[in-house]
Amino acid sequence: MSATRAVAFDFNGTLSHDEPVLFAVYRELFSARGRPMSAENYYGRLAGLSEEAIIGTWLGVEGEALAALVEERIVRYLELSGDGSSVPQALRAAVVYAAERVPVAVVSGAFRREIEPVLAGAELDRHIEVVVAADDVERGKPAPDGYIRALELLGRELLPREVVTFEDTEAGVASAKAAGLRCIAVLGTHPPERLRRADEIVETIDVEVVRRVLG
């Protein structure tokens, strides 16, 4: 196995424990438009996809209508989670531990202006070298674009197999593996059977897990 020279984290549901908040925001948004969504539909079909894909798929909208709904969702999300409180202390410690040893990236289907306030609120912004958001790529997960872009920005002639990323959804795992990265899936959003393509599945992310990954 190659040495780990960089670590990446998915954002929603992995670094930020906000999937219940996201579901509540989407449910509110969709119910107001006569298309209520159940937890089974969200976690079973949509969690892990980009915001545009989730809203576009469920409401069948595109163009300016889609952009307006994405904006509404972002505003509501930041009202509920923008202070960084959705990042558990153990996870903050794990990110800091990793960043003291290797470069760290965040690769997400969320938009940059959602991610950055949360990282700042959790006092992690100075520890994250690269953020790749929905703004930065044409295709969201499960496409590999985000991770390919992260490798480019991290530089250092990193090989994909030298990077370990943490993901919580089937789409995220598929994205990481398509880019050639090693992937550790964390339970919480999807059950183990949907994460089986990951190299490893863990119950939580803490310093001990990161220490083991770094070797």
C-alpha positions as CSV (number, residue, x, y, z in Angstrom):
1,M,0.0,0.0,0.0
2,S,1.3,3.5,-0.9
3,A,2.1,5.9,1.9
4,T,-0.5,8.5,2.6
5,R,0.7,11.9,1.5
6,A,-2.6,13.8,1.7
7,V,-6.0,13.5,3.2
8,A,-9.4,14.7,1.9
9,F,-12.8,15.0,3.5
10,D,-16.3,15.2,2.0
11,F,-18.2,18.0,3.6
12,N,-21.9,17.4,4.2
13,G,-22.4,14.4,6.4
14,T,-18.7,13.6,6.8
15,L,-16.9,16.7,8.1
16,S,-20.1,18.5,8.9
17,H,-22.6,16.3,10.7
18,D,-25.5,18.2,8.9
19,E,-27.4,15.6,6.9
20,P,-30.4,15.8,9.2
21,V,-30.3,19.6,8.7
22,L,-30.1,19.2,5.0
23,F,-33.0,16.8,4.9
24,A,-35.1,19.3,7.0
25,V,-34.2,22.1,4.6
26,Y,-35.1,20.1,1.5
27,R,-38.3,18.8,3.1
28,E,-39.4,22.3,3.9
29,L,-38.4,23.6,0.4
30,F,-40.2,20.8,-1.4
31,S,-43.3,20.7,0.8
32,A,-43.8,24.4,0.1
33,R,-44.0,23.5,-3.5
34,G,-46.4,20.6,-3.2
35,R,-43.8,17.9,-3.5
36,P,-43.1,16.6,0.0
37,M,-40.2,14.2,0.4
38,S,-39.8,11.4,2.9
39,A,-36.6,10.4,4.7
40,E,-36.6,7.2,2.6
41,N,-36.5,9.2,-0.6
42,Y,-33.8,11.6,0.6
43,Y,-31.4,9.1,2.1
44,G,-32.3,6.3,-0.3
45,R,-32.1,8.3,-3.6
46,L,-30.6,11.7,-3.2
47,A,-28.2,12.1,-0.3
48,G,-24.7,12.6,-1.6
49,L,-25.7,14.3,-4.9
50,S,-25.1,18.0,-5.7
51,E,-27.7,20.5,-4.6
52,E,-28.6,21.2,-8.2
53,A,-29.1,17.5,-8.9
54,I,-31.3,17.0,-5.8
55,I,-33.5,19.9,-6.4
56,G,-33.6,19.4,-10.2
57,T,-34.4,15.7,-9.8
58,W,-37.2,16.1,-7.2
59,L,-38.9,19.2,-8.6
60,G,-38.1,18.8,-12.3
61,V,-36.8,22.4,-12.7
62,E,-33.8,23.8,-14.5
63,G,-32.3,27.2,-15.5
64,E,-33.3,30.3,-13.5
65,A,-36.0,28.4,-11.5
66,L,-33.4,25.9,-10.3
67,A,-30.9,28.6,-9.5
68,A,-33.5,30.5,-7.4
69,L,-34.3,27.3,-5.4
70,V,-30.6,26.6,-4.9
71,E,-30.2,30.1,-3.5
72,E,-33.1,29.7,-1.2
73,R,-31.7,26.4,0.1
74,I,-28.3,27.9,0.7
75,V,-29.7,30.8,2.7
76,R,-31.8,28.5,4.9
77,Y,-28.8,26.1,5.4
78,L,-26.5,28.9,6.6
79,E,-29.2,30.1,9.0
80,L,-29.2,26.7,10.7
81,S,-25.6,25.5,10.3
82,G,-23.4,28.3,9.3
83,D,-21.7,28.8,12.7
84,G,-19.7,25.6,12.5
85,S,-21.5,23.8,15.4
86,S,-22.2,20.9,13.1
87,V,-18.5,19.8,13.2
88,P,-18.0,17.6,16.2
89,Q,-15.0,18.3,18.5
90,A,-13.5,14.9,17.8
91,L,-13.6,15.6,14.1
92,R,-12.0,19.0,14.5
93,A,-9.2,17.4,16.4
94,A,-8.8,14.7,13.6
95,V,-8.6,17.4,10.9
96,V,-6.0,19.4,12.9
97,Y,-3.9,16.2,13.5
98,A,-4.0,15.4,9.8
99,A,-3.1,19.0,8.7
100,E,-0.1,19.0,11.0
101,R,1.3,16.1,9.0
102,V,0.0,16.2,5.4
103,P,-2.0,18.6,3.2
104,V,-5.8,18.4,3.8
105,A,-8.5,19.1,1.2
106,V,-12.3,19.3,1.4
107,V,-14.1,18.0,-1.7
108,S,-17.8,18.7,-1.8
109,G,-21.0,19.0,-3.8
110,A,-21.9,22.0,-1.7
111,F,-21.2,25.6,-2.8
112,R,-18.1,27.4,-1.5
113,R,-20.1,30.0,0.3
114,E,-21.8,27.3,2.3
115,I,-18.6,25.5,3.2
116,E,-16.3,28.4,4.1
117,P,-18.5,29.8,7.0
118,V,-18.8,26.4,8.6
119,L,-15.0,25.8,8.4
120,A,-14.4,29.3,9.8
121,G,-16.9,28.7,12.6
122,A,-15.2,25.4,13.5
123,E,-11.8,27.2,13.3
124,L,-10.7,24.7,10.6
125,D,-10.3,27.2,7.7
126,R,-6.6,27.7,8.4
127,H,-6.0,23.9,8.5
128,I,-7.6,23.2,5.1
129,E,-5.2,23.8,2.2
130,V,-7.7,23.2,-0.7
131,V,-11.5,23.4,-1.0
132,V,-13.1,22.1,-4.1
133,A,-16.8,23.0,-4.2
134,A,-19.7,22.7,-6.6
135,D,-18.6,26.1,-8.1
136,D,-15.3,24.5,-9.2
137,V,-16.4,21.6,-11.3
138,E,-18.8,20.8,-14.1
139,R,-20.0,17.5,-12.8
140,G,-20.8,16.6,-9.2
141,K,-20.4,13.3,-7.4
142,P,-20.5,10.4,-8.4
143,A,-18.3,11.8,-11.2
144,P,-14.6,12.1,-10.2
145,D,-14.2,15.7,-11.2
146,G,-13.9,17.1,-7.7
147,Y,-11.2,14.8,-6.6
148,I,-9.3,15.2,-9.9
149,R,-9.4,19.0,-9.3
150,A,-8.2,18.6,-5.7
151,L,-5.2,16.6,-6.8
152,E,-4.3,19.3,-9.3
153,L,-4.6,22.0,-6.6
154,L,-2.7,20.1,-4.0
155,G,0.2,19.6,-6.4
156,R,3.3,17.9,-5.0
157,E,3.1,15.4,-7.8
158,L,0.6,13.4,-5.7
159,L,-0.6,10.2,-7.1
160,P,-4.3,9.3,-6.5
161,R,-3.4,6.2,-4.5
162,E,-1.3,8.4,-2.1
163,V,-4.5,10.3,-1.1
164,V,-7.1,8.9,1.4
165,T,-10.5,10.5,1.5
166,F,-13.4,10.2,3.9
167,E,-16.9,9.9,2.5
168,D,-20.4,9.1,3.9
169,T,-22.4,8.3,0.8
170,E,-22.5,5.8,-2.1
171,A,-22.1,8.7,-4.6
172,G,-19.1,10.0,-2.7
173,V,-17.4,6.7,-2.5
174,A,-18.0,6.2,-6.3
175,S,-16.5,9.6,-7.0
176,A,-13.3,8.9,-4.9
177,K,-12.8,5.4,-6.4
178,A,-13.3,6.7,-10.0
179,A,-10.6,9.2,-9.3
180,G,-8.3,6.5,-8.1
181,L,-8.2,7.5,-4.4
182,R,-8.3,5.3,-1.4
183,C,-11.6,5.8,0.4
184,I,-12.7,5.3,3.9
185,A,-16.5,5.4,4.3
186,V,-18.0,6.6,7.6
187,L,-21.4,5.2,8.7
188,G,-24.3,7.5,9.4
189,T,-25.9,8.5,6.1
190,H,-25.9,5.2,4.2
191,P,-25.8,1.6,5.4
192,P,-22.7,-0.5,5.0
193,E,-24.1,-2.4,2.0
194,R,-24.2,0.8,0.0
195,L,-20.6,1.7,0.9
196,R,-19.0,-1.6,0.0
197,R,-16.8,-0.1,-2.7
198,A,-14.9,1.8,0.0
199,D,-11.5,0.4,1.1
200,E,-12.7,0.5,4.7
201,I,-15.8,1.4,6.6
202,V,-15.6,3.1,10.1
203,E,-18.2,4.1,12.6
204,T,-16.7,7.5,13.2
205,I,-13.7,9.7,12.3
206,D,-11.3,10.7,15.2
207,V,-7.6,11.2,15.8
208,E,-7.0,7.5,16.2
209,V,-8.5,6.7,12.8
210,V,-6.5,9.4,11.1
211,R,-3.3,8.3,12.9
212,R,-3.8,4.8,11.6
213,V,-4.4,6.1,8.1
214,L,-1.2,8.2,8.1
215,G,0.8,5.3,9.5
